[in-house]
Amino acid sequence: MPMKHLSEMQHAFEQLIGDEEKGSLHPSEIAYLLKKIRHEDKHEFFIMLREVPQDYLGDVLLELPEKIKDEAIEFLSSQELAQAVESLESDDATDLVQDIDDVDEGKSEEVIAHLDEEDREEIDKLRRYDEDQAGAWMQIELFDATLDESVQNSINRLKTLKEADELENIYQVFIINDQHRLIATVALEDLILFDFSKTYRELLDTREFRSVEASTDIEEVASIFEQFDLSVLPVVDWQGRLVGRITSDDIYDVIEDRATDQIYNLAGVDDDVEQEDKAFGVAKKRGVWLGINMVAAVLASFVISMFESTLSAFIPLAILMPIVASMGGNAGLQALTVMVRRIALGEIDFSNAREAILREISVVLINGIIFALIIGVVAGLWFDSYVLSLVIGFSMIINLFIAGFVGAVVPLIMKRLQIDPAVGSSVMLTMTTDIIGFFTFLGLASIFLV
């Protein structure tokens, strides 16, 4: 990238920072420009990082790619990082502290020491949860009201909190009793219809609401958000006491991470490794699965070598052979992808697995019969051999059946073994369809053609 382009990015960055007073500044935009500058000039990146307004620094750091964020954490002082943490809501503050801890434990301790006691307590509370639990994703800042508080008083409190910039993205008021147990939720759009002079006890009838315990798996929480199209979900402890809330922006991250992991795992690629700049590290990780795939290819080649005399005697077999393996591989990958996705979404478990497997096998068999007829006719006309058309037709049906079965079953087996269903499934599928495809096609050809 020419230096002129770097100057343009610097100008755009300075102009963006200069627009802060106009209210148009957004952390993702700053992070985007910083990322572009970092790829061009690392030294200039650090200079620009110093110019980010302190109120935005925490959000900007969280928007940066992992490797660039780590560099920024190493560069910034513990005092600067502490100020960045203090500007964030509790859940994001905890995430940033954890990121700092992953880079430098000593600096993380220094950052925590710079925080006030309330912030330290909040972060410590959230860090007690496992990263896959709802409690680790919730924010403690929320808008609640007691039963005997008037609507007017609660609205006045909300106004004060908003003016002090202590609350963001408020969608609901959570109604609690004297034991701090959650008993109702009221959307703000419904709140304006209430008689402001009355208390919530006077106004509320029995209301159904959804909540999750802090120990709930975050994947289950994400499914609840997706199923009911929620913007926010209250989090309670095992006694039903309100402890926090999870907002949709955090769930978007969960869903995005889940989708990214599935895509990368299906291809045998590691998301963390892909962040590396050095090609050797990335190549090493990818090479593991390529090595496994090579072993599978060698096995497939060995199967072919078993029918060397058959191939020598009937050359058209070598021309048509890749078609059978290719069709099986693609059909199996379709079944595999659908199963992995449905497992991730919680649509399939071991109780309804049989129905899902039969569905995928039925689909590939229907396609197998249709395309077997097509390729059978094409092969018969091409090489003037109706026996060859039957051989390739039947071998394609058999291979697609096996492909559908393997594509549907392998993810479930890996799930049973508590292994990510996406990891390595495609390699196992390719190995199976290639070996079965070649063996079936050449085996039938040896019986009926040679």
C-alpha positions as CSV (number, residue, x, y, z in Angstrom):
1,M,0.0,0.0,0.0
2,P,1.6,3.3,-1.0
3,M,2.5,5.9,1.6
4,K,0.0,8.3,0.1
5,H,-2.7,5.9,1.2
6,L,-1.3,5.9,4.7
7,S,-1.5,9.7,4.8
8,E,-5.1,9.5,3.6
9,M,-5.9,7.1,6.5
10,Q,-4.2,9.4,9.0
11,H,-6.2,12.3,7.8
12,A,-9.5,10.3,7.9
13,F,-8.6,9.2,11.5
14,E,-7.9,12.7,12.6
15,Q,-11.1,14.0,11.0
16,L,-13.1,11.2,12.7
17,I,-11.6,12.1,16.1
18,G,-12.3,15.7,15.5
19,D,-16.0,14.9,15.0
20,E,-16.3,13.7,18.6
21,E,-18.2,16.9,19.7
22,K,-20.7,16.4,16.9
23,G,-21.7,13.0,18.4
24,S,-20.8,11.0,15.3
25,L,-17.9,9.2,16.8
26,H,-18.2,5.4,16.9
27,P,-15.7,2.9,18.3
28,S,-16.0,0.5,15.4
29,E,-15.1,3.2,12.9
30,I,-12.0,4.2,14.9
31,A,-11.0,0.5,15.3
32,Y,-11.4,0.0,11.5
33,L,-9.0,2.9,10.7
34,L,-6.5,1.8,13.4
35,K,-6.5,-1.7,11.9
36,K,-5.8,-0.3,8.4
37,I,-3.0,2.0,9.8
38,R,-1.5,-0.9,11.7
39,H,-1.2,-3.1,8.6
40,E,0.7,-0.2,6.9
41,D,2.8,1.2,9.7
42,K,3.1,-0.2,13.2
43,H,4.8,2.9,14.7
44,E,2.1,5.1,13.3
45,F,-0.6,2.8,14.8
46,F,0.8,3.4,18.3
47,I,0.9,7.2,17.7
48,M,-2.8,7.2,16.6
49,L,-3.8,5.0,19.5
50,R,-2.7,7.7,21.8
51,E,-5.1,10.1,20.2
52,V,-8.2,8.0,20.8
53,P,-10.4,9.9,23.4
54,Q,-10.2,8.2,26.7
55,D,-14.0,7.6,26.9
56,Y,-13.8,5.6,23.7
57,L,-10.5,3.7,24.2
58,G,-12.0,0.7,26.0
59,D,-14.7,0.1,23.3
60,V,-12.1,0.6,20.5
61,L,-9.7,-2.0,22.1
62,L,-12.6,-4.5,22.2
63,E,-13.3,-3.8,18.5
64,L,-9.8,-4.5,17.4
65,P,-8.7,-8.0,16.1
66,E,-7.2,-10.2,18.7
67,K,-3.5,-9.8,17.7
68,I,-3.7,-6.0,17.2
69,K,-5.5,-5.7,20.5
70,D,-2.7,-7.6,22.3
71,E,-0.1,-5.3,20.8
72,A,-2.1,-2.3,22.0
73,I,-2.4,-3.7,25.5
74,E,1.4,-4.3,25.6
75,F,1.9,-0.7,24.5
76,L,-0.5,1.2,26.7
77,S,0.3,1.8,30.4
78,S,-1.6,0.2,33.2
79,Q,-3.0,3.6,34.1
80,E,-4.3,4.2,30.6
81,L,-5.8,0.7,30.5
82,A,-7.5,1.2,33.9
83,Q,-9.1,4.4,32.6
84,A,-10.3,2.4,29.5
85,V,-11.8,-0.3,31.7
86,E,-13.6,2.3,33.9
87,S,-15.3,3.7,30.8
88,L,-16.9,0.4,30.0
89,E,-20.0,-1.4,31.3
90,S,-19.3,-4.2,33.7
91,D,-19.5,-7.1,31.1
92,D,-17.2,-5.3,28.6
93,A,-14.9,-4.2,31.4
94,T,-14.5,-7.8,32.6
95,D,-13.8,-8.9,29.0
96,L,-11.0,-6.3,28.6
97,V,-9.5,-7.1,32.0
98,Q,-9.4,-10.8,30.9
99,D,-7.8,-9.8,27.6
100,I,-5.1,-7.9,29.6
101,D,-4.6,-10.9,31.9
102,D,-4.1,-13.2,28.9
103,V,-1.3,-10.8,27.6
104,D,0.4,-9.9,30.8
105,E,-0.8,-11.1,34.3
106,G,1.4,-8.5,36.0
107,K,-0.1,-5.6,34.1
108,S,-3.6,-7.0,34.7
109,E,-3.0,-6.9,38.5
110,E,-1.8,-3.3,38.1
111,V,-4.8,-2.3,36.1
112,I,-7.2,-3.8,38.7
113,A,-5.3,-2.0,41.5
114,H,-5.9,1.3,39.7
115,L,-9.7,0.7,39.7
116,D,-12.0,1.9,42.4
117,E,-13.4,-0.6,44.8
118,E,-16.9,-0.9,43.2
119,D,-15.4,-1.6,39.8
120,R,-13.1,-4.2,41.3
121,E,-15.9,-6.0,43.0
122,E,-18.1,-6.0,39.9
123,I,-15.3,-7.4,37.7
124,D,-14.3,-10.0,40.4
125,K,-17.9,-11.1,40.6
126,L,-18.3,-11.7,36.8
127,R,-14.9,-13.4,36.5
128,R,-16.1,-16.1,38.9
129,Y,-18.3,-17.5,36.2
130,D,-17.0,-19.9,33.5
131,E,-16.8,-18.2,30.1
132,D,-19.6,-20.4,28.7
133,Q,-22.1,-19.4,31.5
134,A,-24.6,-16.7,31.3
135,G,-23.1,-14.9,34.3
136,A,-19.9,-14.3,32.4
137,W,-21.8,-12.4,29.7
138,M,-24.2,-10.4,31.8
139,Q,-23.8,-6.7,32.9
140,I,-24.6,-5.7,36.4
141,E,-25.9,-2.2,35.4
142,L,-29.7,-2.4,35.1
143,F,-32.8,-0.5,35.8
144,D,-35.0,-2.0,38.5
145,A,-37.8,-0.8,40.8
146,T,-39.5,-2.1,43.9
147,L,-43.2,-2.9,44.1
148,D,-43.9,0.0,46.4
149,E,-42.1,2.6,44.3
150,S,-44.2,4.9,42.2
151,V,-43.7,4.9,38.5
152,Q,-42.9,8.6,38.5
153,N,-40.1,8.1,41.0
154,S,-38.6,5.3,39.0
155,I,-38.7,7.4,35.9
156,N,-36.9,10.2,37.7
157,R,-34.2,7.8,38.8
158,L,-33.8,6.6,35.2
159,K,-33.4,10.1,34.0
160,T,-30.8,10.8,36.6
161,L,-28.9,7.7,35.8
162,K,-29.0,8.4,32.1
163,E,-27.7,12.0,32.6
164,A,-24.9,10.6,34.6
165,D,-24.1,8.1,31.8
166,E,-24.4,5.2,34.2
167,L,-26.9,3.2,32.1
168,E,-27.0,2.4,28.4
169,N,-29.4,0.4,26.2
170,I,-32.3,0.3,28.6
171,Y,-35.3,-1.6,27.3
172,Q,-37.2,-2.7,30.4
173,V,-37.7,-2.0,34.1
174,F,-37.2,-5.1,36.3
175,I,-39.7,-5.2,39.2
176,I,-38.3,-6.8,42.3
177,N,-39.7,-7.6,45.8
178,D,-38.1,-7.0,49.2
179,Q,-35.9,-10.0,48.8
180,H,-34.6,-8.7,45.5
181,R,-36.3,-11.5,43.6
182,L,-37.5,-10.8,40.1
183,I,-41.3,-10.8,39.9
184,A,-42.0,-8.9,36.7
185,T,-40.6,-7.0,33.7
186,V,-42.1,-4.0,32.0
187,A,-41.1,-2.7,28.6
188,L,-40.4,1.0,28.6
189,E,-43.0,1.4,25.8
190,D,-45.6,-0.1,28.1
191,L,-44.4,2.0,31.1
192,I,-45.5,5.3,29.5
193,L,-49.1,4.0,29.5
194,F,-49.1,3.6,33.3
195,D,-50.5,6.1,35.8
196,F,-47.3,7.7,37.0
197,S,-48.7,8.5,40.4
198,K,-49.4,4.9,41.3
199,T,-47.0,2.3,42.6
200,Y,-46.1,-0.9,40.6
201,R,-47.9,-3.0,43.2
202,E,-51.1,-1.1,42.3
203,L,-50.6,-1.4,38.6
204,L,-49.2,-4.8,38.0
205,D,-51.2,-7.9,37.5
206,T,-49.7,-11.3,37.0
207,R,-47.2,-11.0,34.2
208,E,-45.2,-13.8,32.5
209,F,-41.6,-13.1,31.9
210,R,-38.5,-15.0,30.8
211,S,-35.2,-15.1,32.7
212,V,-32.2,-17.3,32.9
213,E,-30.0,-18.4,35.8
214,A,-26.4,-17.2,35.9
215,S,-25.2,-20.8,35.5
216,T,-27.1,-21.3,32.3
217,D,-25.0,-22.2,29.2
218,I,-24.6,-19.2,27.0
219,E,-25.5,-21.3,23.9
220,E,-28.9,-22.0,25.5
221,V,-29.3,-18.3,26.2
222,A,-28.5,-17.5,22.6
223,S,-31.2,-20.0,21.5
224,I,-33.7,-18.2,23.7
225,F,-32.8,-14.9,22.2
226,E,-33.2,-16.3,18.7
227,Q,-36.4,-18.2,19.4
228,F,-38.3,-15.3,21.1
229,D,-36.5,-12.4,19.3
230,L,-35.5,-10.7,22.5
231,S,-33.5,-7.5,23.1
232,V,-32.7,-8.2,26.7
233,L,-33.0,-11.0,29.2
234,P,-32.7,-10.7,33.0
235,V,-30.3,-13.0,34.8
236,V,-31.1,-14.4,38.3
237,D,-29.3,-16.5,40.8
238,W,-30.4,-19.9,42.0
239,Q,-32.8,-18.2,44.4
240,G,-34.4,-16.1,41.7
241,R,-32.8,-12.9,42.8
242,L,-32.0,-10.4,40.1
243,V,-28.2,-10.2,39.5
244,G,-27.9,-8.8,36.0
245,R,-29.0,-8.7,32.4
246,I,-27.8,-9.9,29.0
247,T,-28.4,-7.7,26.0
248,S,-28.7,-8.6,22.3
249,D,-25.4,-7.1,21.3
250,D,-23.6,-9.7,23.4
251,I,-25.6,-12.5,21.9
252,Y,-24.7,-11.3,18.4
253,D,-21.1,-11.9,19.4
254,V,-22.0,-15.4,20.7
255,I,-23.8,-16.3,17.4
256,E,-21.0,-14.8,15.3
257,D,-18.4,-16.8,17.2
258,R,-20.4,-19.9,16.9
259,A,-20.9,-19.6,13.2
260,T,-17.2,-18.7,12.6
261,D,-16.1,-21.7,14.6
262,Q,-18.3,-24.0,12.6
263,I,-17.1,-22.7,9.3
264,Y,-13.4,-22.9,10.3
265,N,-13.7,-26.3,12.0
266,L,-15.4,-27.8,9.0
267,A,-12.3,-26.9,7.0
268,G,-9.9,-27.8,9.7
269,V,-8.9,-24.2,10.3
270,D,-8.3,-22.6,13.8
271,D,-9.6,-19.1,14.3
272,D,-6.9,-18.1,16.8
273,V,-4.1,-19.4,14.6
274,E,-5.5,-17.5,11.6
275,Q,-4.9,-14.2,13.5
276,E,-1.2,-14.8,13.3
277,D,0.9,-12.7,10.9
278,K,3.6,-15.3,10.3
279,A,2.6,-17.7,7.5
280,F,4.6,-20.6,9.1
281,G,2.4,-20.8,12.2
282,V,-0.8,-20.8,10.1
283,A,0.6,-23.3,7.7
284,K,1.6,-25.6,10.6
285,K,-1.9,-25.7,12.0
286,R,-3.6,-26.2,8.6
287,G,-1.0,-28.8,7.7
288,V,-2.2,-31.2,10.4
289,W,-5.6,-31.7,8.7
290,L,-3.9,-31.6,5.2
291,G,-1.7,-34.4,6.5
292,I,-4.7,-36.4,7.6
293,N,-6.4,-35.7,4.2
294,M,-3.2,-36.9,2.4
295,V,-3.3,-40.2,4.3
296,A,-6.9,-40.6,3.2
297,A,-5.9,-39.8,-0.4
298,V,-3.2,-42.4,-0.2
299,L,-5.7,-45.0,1.0
300,A,-8.0,-44.1,-1.8
301,S,-5.1,-44.5,-4.2
302,F,-4.3,-47.9,-2.7
303,V,-7.9,-49.0,-3.5
304,I,-7.4,-47.8,-7.1
305,S,-4.2,-49.8,-7.4
306,M,-6.1,-52.9,-6.4
307,F,-7.9,-52.6,-9.7
308,E,-5.0,-51.7,-11.9
309,S,-5.7,-54.5,-14.4
310,T,-9.3,-53.5,-14.6
311,L,-8.4,-49.9,-15.4
312,S,-5.8,-51.1,-18.0
313,A,-8.4,-53.3,-19.7
314,F,-11.1,-50.7,-19.8
315,I,-9.8,-47.1,-20.1
316,P,-13.2,-45.3,-19.9
317,L,-13.2,-46.3,-16.2
318,A,-10.4,-43.9,-15.5
319,I,-12.3,-41.1,-17.3
320,L,-15.5,-41.7,-15.3
321,M,-14.1,-42.6,-12.0
322,P,-13.7,-39.1,-10.5
323,I,-17.4,-38.4,-11.2
324,V,-18.5,-41.0,-8.7
325,A,-16.2,-39.8,-5.9
326,S,-17.0,-36.1,-6.6
327,M,-20.8,-36.6,-6.5
328,G,-20.5,-38.6,-3.3
329,G,-18.3,-36.1,-1.6
330,N,-20.6,-33.1,-2.4
331,A,-23.7,-35.0,-1.4
332,G,-22.1,-36.0,1.9
333,L,-20.9,-32.5,2.6
334,Q,-24.4,-31.2,2.2
335,A,-25.7,-33.7,4.7
336,L,-22.8,-33.0,7.0
337,T,-23.2,-29.2,6.9
338,V,-26.9,-29.4,7.6
339,M,-26.4,-31.8,10.6
340,V,-23.6,-29.8,12.1
341,R,-25.7,-26.6,11.9
342,R,-28.9,-28.2,13.3
343,I,-26.9,-29.7,16.2
344,A,-25.4,-26.3,17.0
345,L,-28.9,-24.8,17.0
346,G,-30.2,-27.4,19.3
347,E,-32.7,-28.8,16.7
348,I,-31.2,-32.3,16.9
349,D,-30.3,-34.4,19.9
350,F,-30.0,-38.1,20.4
351,S,-33.8,-38.4,21.0
352,N,-34.7,-37.4,17.4
353,A,-31.5,-38.3,15.7
354,R,-33.0,-41.3,13.9
355,E,-35.5,-39.1,12.1
356,A,-32.8,-36.7,11.0
357,I,-30.5,-39.4,9.7
358,L,-33.4,-41.0,7.7
359,R,-34.2,-37.6,6.3
360,E,-30.7,-37.0,5.0
361,I,-30.4,-40.5,3.6
362,S,-33.7,-40.1,1.8
363,V,-32.6,-36.8,0.3
364,V,-29.3,-38.2,-1.0
365,L,-31.0,-41.4,-2.3
366,I,-33.5,-39.3,-4.3
367,N,-30.7,-37.3,-5.8
368,G,-28.6,-40.4,-6.2
369,I,-31.2,-42.1,-8.3
370,I,-31.9,-39.0,-10.5
371,F,-28.2,-38.3,-11.2
372,A,-27.4,-42.0,-11.6
373,L,-30.0,-42.2,-14.4
374,I,-28.5,-39.1,-16.0
375,I,-24.8,-40.2,-15.8
376,G,-25.8,-43.7,-16.8
377,V,-27.4,-42.4,-20.0
378,V,-24.5,-40.1,-20.7
379,A,-21.9,-42.8,-20.1
380,G,-23.8,-45.4,-22.3
381,L,-24.1,-43.0,-25.2
382,W,-20.5,-41.7,-24.8
383,F,-18.8,-45.1,-24.7
384,D,-21.5,-47.1,-26.4
385,S,-21.9,-49.6,-23.4
386,Y,-25.1,-50.1,-21.6
387,V,-23.2,-52.3,-19.0
388,L,-20.9,-49.4,-18.2
389,S,-24.0,-47.2,-17.8
390,L,-25.4,-49.7,-15.2
391,V,-22.1,-49.9,-13.4
392,I,-21.6,-46.2,-12.9
393,G,-25.3,-45.7,-12.1
394,F,-25.4,-48.4,-9.4
395,S,-22.0,-47.3,-8.0
396,M,-23.2,-43.7,-7.7
397,I,-26.4,-44.7,-5.9
398,I,-24.4,-46.8,-3.4
399,N,-21.8,-44.1,-2.9
400,L,-24.4,-41.3,-2.3
401,F,-26.2,-43.6,0.1
402,I,-22.9,-44.1,2.1
403,A,-22.1,-40.4,1.8
404,G,-25.5,-39.3,3.2
405,F,-25.2,-41.8,6.0
406,V,-21.7,-40.8,7.0
407,G,-22.5,-37.1,6.7
408,A,-25.5,-37.5,9.0
409,V,-24.0,-39.9,11.5
410,V,-20.4,-38.6,12.0
411,P,-21.4,-35.3,13.6
412,L,-23.7,-37.2,16.0
413,I,-20.9,-39.6,17.0
414,M,-18.5,-36.8,17.6
415,K,-21.2,-35.0,19.7
416,R,-21.6,-38.2,21.7
417,L,-17.8,-38.3,22.3
418,Q,-18.0,-34.6,23.4
419,I,-16.0,-33.4,20.4
420,D,-17.1,-30.4,18.3
421,P,-19.1,-32.0,15.5
422,A,-17.5,-29.7,13.0
423,V,-13.9,-30.6,13.8
424,G,-12.5,-33.1,11.2
425,S,-15.9,-34.3,10.0
426,S,-15.2,-33.2,6.4
427,V,-11.9,-35.1,6.3
428,M,-13.6,-38.3,7.5
429,L,-16.3,-37.8,5.0
430,T,-13.9,-37.3,2.1
431,M,-12.0,-40.4,3.1
432,T,-15.1,-42.5,3.2
433,T,-16.7,-41.4,0.0
434,D,-13.5,-41.6,-2.0
435,I,-12.6,-45.1,-0.8
436,I,-16.2,-46.5,-1.0
437,G,-16.8,-44.7,-4.4
438,F,-13.6,-46.0,-6.0
439,F,-14.1,-49.5,-4.5
440,T,-17.7,-49.8,-5.6
441,F,-17.2,-48.5,-9.1
442,L,-14.1,-50.5,-9.9
443,G,-15.4,-53.5,-8.1
444,L,-18.6,-53.6,-10.2
445,A,-16.6,-52.9,-13.3
446,S,-14.3,-55.9,-12.5
447,I,-17.3,-58.2,-12.2
448,F,-19.3,-57.0,-15.2
449,L,-16.9,-55.4,-17.7
450,V,-13.6,-57.3,-17.5
